[in-house]
């Protein structure tokens, strides 16, 4: 499972500046809903994630964990506050800039995998690399194969997403999240849809690969066992961190 | 770009049955537009070719007289004239051409004119051994007329030289000849104003336009002058032109220079040309509805794909695909169907046109041709492709915009709940 650090010339060796703050937010504010149904979801939340470290965000349903994750991942816009990625406040950046940052610096893993069912495992992993176009095609292919090998799917690279089990699909999603060697991995209940055995496999993979590559992992989870195994646990309640 | 095309293709293939219906609709629409335009244009071109080959690209007819009179005189308060304007009070016409030779020589000086033929026309009665009919006699100087018409090529039975050698010979239209049971060598009695003369049929001609072939009888000018009792003058001059498309400008110039009414073939046949134009436009509009219906089907299918693929759109957006990329993916699905539909449609249209062109011509009572006449024009293919492109672009644009505007966070939040 150490293929990711293969010394082969074709394989990209990621930088590993462990300890550096990869992501930081200050006083994020967000409401959801309209009119009477409008809810104050995040109340001036501040947070940071360091490279090589795994942070779990826990809390009851509706406390704002996922909303914070989407804001940190630039999928949503805050009404107030700052989001610092790569030394820049990008909270109010334009759509194109936010999209480019997501492509290059952020990897997502969601509860429901969200693989493209018409594409093979290999093609799914290659999608973010093809969009970024940083490397030649041959190098992208090698890297995608190594990532799939690293998550234990080296022999299923050409299977369609629909021909893989739930656990396998989530492992493809992890490989895809790592494809562009982002500095930040954001995972929204990555094991929430898996059984105990697969949950452990997926979590171990995610944290090990990300740590090896010096990525800052922030995951939202309801699973206390998963949270206990993280480097840091932040608890949210009613839109604020309570620890 | 290549990745977006790949995504578009895979999304499209996931809905291949629905898209196949749109594809078939567009292909059929394109094919039918090409076919109907080929047939209507074919008949129009056949008509124009025949009418120019028979009546020439330009005719010079009646002489015009313009009486210019000082009509309005303005006076001051004391009744003294302060000015006047001259207005054209009336324009008179003298029927026919009084001096065809002189006028013909003048017209031949125009650089675009190839030749001029004087024609003397009169209404006659024609009697064969079995029955009689009404017709029109056209007196011509044969060599002049051959230079401004296709008469030599329109002879179907007999020969033009037989006519040349026979001073009292006539050329009879095929429909009239059939009706009267005439063959070359037969004699006919032609009567005008109570006076009858016997002539010999030298040859039968067929222009292909029944209205002409059922009435016209050509004879030598000298004989026509005697028959019609017109020792001088002509009904009109038939003028040959180097470029038939310049006929309207030439007619205007000749009118101005000669004081005679000059009519281009476009003006002379404007009713027929308008009828052809009407049929072409109507056929195109009717067939275009097939493409519009297919476009609606495609719009529906693309919207369904957008609705079904919201999660995929959200994940593509989360991994760095821009709104432009997403819009492109959905526009490309429409474009793929368009390109395939137009390609198949053009091939089908060409095949159908070829097939129809080898079918025997039905007896319409208007035109006589061996086979259905078609026109092979790149413009028909271009027009059909453009019409389809407009429909497909509109049908794809709204779903593509909708897909591009989807907010990934809202979709992922919804899917996770």
Interface residues (C-beta under 8 A of the other chain):
Chain A: X66 X67 X70 X73 X75 X76 X95 X96 X99 X100 X102 X103 X104 X108 X110 X111 X112 X114 X115 X116 X117 X118 X119 X123 X127 X128 X130 X131 X132 X176 X180 X188 X189
Chain B: X2 X3 X6 X7 X10 X11 X13 X14 X311 X312 X314 X315 X316 X317 X318 X319 X320 X321 X322 X323 X325 X407 X408 X409 X412 X413 X415 X416
